[in-house]
């Protein structure tokens, strides 16, 4: 889970695995795989950095790199 801040200033915890897209137009919109959109105070780069940190923390990042390397070697 990652911490994000809604426009009204309230903090919420979001399942990073449910994020489909993050876009900044100029507000930052987080779109989930179920289609729900959340507007947050953080910049898109900050949300993406938190997702990357979370992925590294739970070990998904390393597994993704290993799969990519294996595919490149084939």
N, C-alpha and C positions, 0 to 999 in steps of 0.2 A: 504494500500500500504506500502511496505517496501523499504528502500533505499539499493541499492547494487552498487558495483563498477565493471565496465567491466575491462577487462585486459588492455585496453588502458588508464585507469585512469578516464574515464568519469563516472559520477554518473547517475544512472537511477532509476526510481521508478517502482516497480514490484507489480502486484496484487498478494498478498500472497495466495489468494484462488485458483489461477491457478497453483500453484506448485504441481507437482506430486511426484518428488523425488529430493533429494540433495545428491550428492556423492562427495567424495574427493579422487582423484586417480592420482597424488597428487594434480592436479588442482581441484578446486571446480566447479562442473557442476550442474546447476539447470535445471531440465527437467520439462517443463510445460505440462499440460494435453493435449495440442494440438500437442505434440511431439517436439516442438522447444527446443533446448538446448542452454543455455547461460553459458559461462565460466566467473566466477567472482573472484575478488581478495580475498574476505572474505573466511575464513575457514568455513567448513560445519556447525560446532557447532554454529558459529556466525549467519549464515543465519537462522538456526533452532531457535535460541534464539529470533531473530527478528520476526519470524513467530509466535512464542508463545506469545511474547509481544503484537503483533497486534491482535491475537485471544482474549487475555484477554481484550484488549482495546475495542473491539467491542462486547464483551460478548459471543463469541462462546465457549470459554474455559469453562465457567461456565455451559453452556447448555450441553456441551459434558459430563462433569463430572456428571451432574444430570441424563442424560440418562444412563450412565454406572452404576450409583448407582441403578437406577430403575431396570435395567436388572439383576443386581446381587441379588436384593431382590426377584425377581420372582422365 
